[in-house]
């Protein structure tokens, strides 16, 4: 007797998920990844308040240092850092294997791997759909999509601006709100200050600096 196959149902399920992924573009709510960052945040957030304090960050750094410092001599060697990275990587691989090995027989079948990946994708798509569905009515309108996309783009813009401001502050050694040629060349050797100083004022304003950074990203 010929065994029945669940391949058609599996393929139909995959097609449905992929269709949903097309209907809900990733640009509207950011990349599918993010679980790793959430886990790191939770690990640092000792009191589970949803916010990280300076003390929590310092404590987490100290704990990480202690974990890496295998011989407890108060200094980290390359070997210790390499060994720590290897151990963490192997632990993640073992955890992932255990999650996929649904029958616990220490061997993965193709069906187990497919089921694991589909379940993860469904979970992530469900989370992002909920974020898009701002009124919680179980459907996403074009207006909600546009609003989510606009919010995402605004968030990216704010982060870029924040990075540019931090970099500007590092260059502006005397903290006078302008980067002199001396400050610039000491931090950015080999680049033409004159070309960036659009108004020939002898100092780079934040606007000039941001244009420089935007140009660098566009040329990459």
C-alpha positions in Angstrom: 0.0 0.0 0.0 1.4 3.4 -1.0 2.1 5.7 1.9 0.2 9.0 1.9 2.4 12.1 1.6 1.9 15.4 3.5 4.1 17.2 1.0 1.2 19.0 -0.8 -0.1 20.3 2.6 3.4 21.4 3.6 4.0 23.2 0.3 0.6 24.9 0.6 1.5 26.0 4.1 4.8 27.4 2.9 3.1 29.1 0.0 0.6 30.8 2.4 3.4 32.0 4.6 5.4 33.4 1.6 2.2 35.1 0.3 1.8 36.8 3.7 5.4 37.9 3.6 4.9 39.5 0.3 1.7 41.2 1.5 3.5 42.6 4.5 6.8 44.1 3.3 9.6 44.0 5.7 10.4 47.7 5.2 7.2 48.4 7.1 8.4 47.1 10.4 12.1 46.3 10.1 14.0 43.1 9.5 12.7 39.7 10.6 15.8 39.3 12.9 15.8 40.7 16.3 15.4 37.8 18.8 19.1 37.9 19.6 19.0 41.6 20.5 15.9 41.0 22.6 17.6 38.2 24.5 20.7 40.4 25.1 18.5 43.2 26.4 16.6 40.9 28.8 19.9 39.5 30.0 21.1 43.0 30.9 17.8 44.1 32.3 18.3 42.5 35.7 15.1 43.9 37.3 12.9 43.2 34.2 11.8 46.9 34.2 12.0 47.2 30.4 14.7 49.8 30.8 18.5 49.5 31.2 20.2 51.5 33.9 23.8 52.5 34.0 24.3 50.1 36.9 22.8 47.2 35.1 25.0 47.8 32.0 28.1 48.1 34.2 27.2 44.9 36.1 26.6 43.0 32.9 30.0 44.1 31.5 31.7 43.0 34.7 29.9 39.6 34.6 31.0 39.1 30.9 34.6 40.0 31.7 34.6 37.5 34.5 33.1 34.7 32.3 35.8 35.3 29.6 38.7 35.6 32.1 39.1 31.9 32.5 42.2 32.0 34.8 40.8 34.9 36.8 44.0 37.0 36.6 42.1 40.2 35.8 43.3 40.4 32.2 41.9 38.9 29.0 44.1 37.1 26.5 43.4 36.4 22.8 43.1 32.7 23.7 40.6 33.4 26.4 38.5 35.5 24.1 38.6 33.0 21.3 37.7 30.1 23.7 34.8 32.1 25.1 33.4 32.9 21.6 33.8 29.2 20.6 32.0 28.1 23.8 29.1 30.5 23.2 28.8 29.5 19.6 28.7 25.8 20.5 26.1 26.5 23.2 23.9 28.3 20.7 24.2 25.5 18.2 23.3 22.9 20.8 20.3 24.9 21.9 19.1 25.3 18.3 19.6 21.6 17.7 17.6 20.7 20.8 14.8 23.0 19.7 14.6 21.4 16.3 14.9 17.8 17.6 11.2 17.5 18.5 11.3 13.7 19.3 14.5 14.0 21.3 16.3 11.2 19.5 19.5 13.3 18.9 19.0 13.2 15.1 17.3 15.7 12.9 15.0 14.7 10.0 14.1 17.0 7.1 10.5 17.2 8.5 11.8 18.4 11.9 13.9 21.1 10.3 11.1 22.3 8.0 8.6 22.3 10.9 11.0 24.4 13.0 11.7 27.0 10.3 8.0 27.3 9.4 7.0 27.7 13.1 9.7 30.4 13.6 8.6 32.3 10.5 4.9 32.1 11.4 5.7 33.4 14.9 7.7 36.3 13.6 5.1 37.2 10.9 2.4 37.1 13.5 4.3 39.4 15.8 4.8 41.9 13.0 1.3 41.6 11.8 0.1 42.6 15.3 2.3 45.6 15.2 0.9 46.7 11.8 -2.7 46.1 12.9 -2.9 49.2 15.0 -6.6 49.0 15.7 -6.5 45.3 16.5 -9.3 44.3 14.2 -7.5 41.4 12.6 -6.8 43.1 9.2 -4.2 45.6 8.0 -5.3 48.5 5.9 -3.1 50.5 3.4 -3.2 53.4 5.8 -1.8 51.2 8.7 0.9 49.9 6.3 1.8 53.5 5.3 1.9 54.6 9.0 4.1 51.7 10.0 6.5 52.3 7.1 6.7 56.0 7.9 7.4 55.2 11.6 10.1 52.8 10.6 11.8 55.2 8.2 11.6 58.0 10.8 13.2 55.7 13.4 16.0 54.9 10.9 16.5 58.6 10.2 16.7 59.4 13.9 19.3 56.7 14.5 21.4 57.9 11.6 21.3 61.4 12.9 22.2 60.2 16.4 25.2 58.3 15.0 26.3 61.4 13.0 26.0 63.6 16.1 28.1 61.3 18.2 30.8 61.1 15.5 30.7 64.9 15.2 31.2 65.3 19.0 34.2 63.0 18.9 35.8 65.1 16.2 34.9 68.4 17.9 37.7 68.1 20.4 37.2 71.6 21.9 33.4 71.2 22.0 32.8 74.6 20.3 30.2 73.3 17.8 32.6 73.3 14.8 35.3 71.0 13.6 38.5 72.7 12.6 40.8 71.5 9.9 43.3 70.4 12.6 40.7 68.4 14.4 39.4 66.9 11.2 42.8 65.9 9.8 44.0 64.4 13.0 40.9 62.1 13.1 40.4 61.6 9.3 43.8 61.5 7.7 44.0 61.5 3.9 40.6 63.2 3.4 40.2 66.7 1.9 38.9 69.1 4.4 38.6 72.0 1.9 36.1 70.0 -0.3 33.9 69.4 2.7 34.0 72.9 4.1 31.4 74.2 1.6 31.2 77.8 3.0 35.0 78.0 3.4 34.6 79.1 7.0 37.5 77.0 8.2 35.3 74.8 10.2 32.8 72.0 9.5 29.2 72.6 10.7 27.0 69.7 11.7 25.1 70.1 8.4 28.4 69.9 6.4 29.4 66.9 8.4 26.1 65.1 7.9 26.4 65.7 4.1 29.9 64.2 4.2 28.6 61.1 6.0 25.7 60.8 3.6 28.1 61.0 0.7 30.3 58.3 2.1 27.4 55.9 2.6 26.2 56.6 -1.0 29.5 55.7 -2.5 29.7 52.4 -0.6 
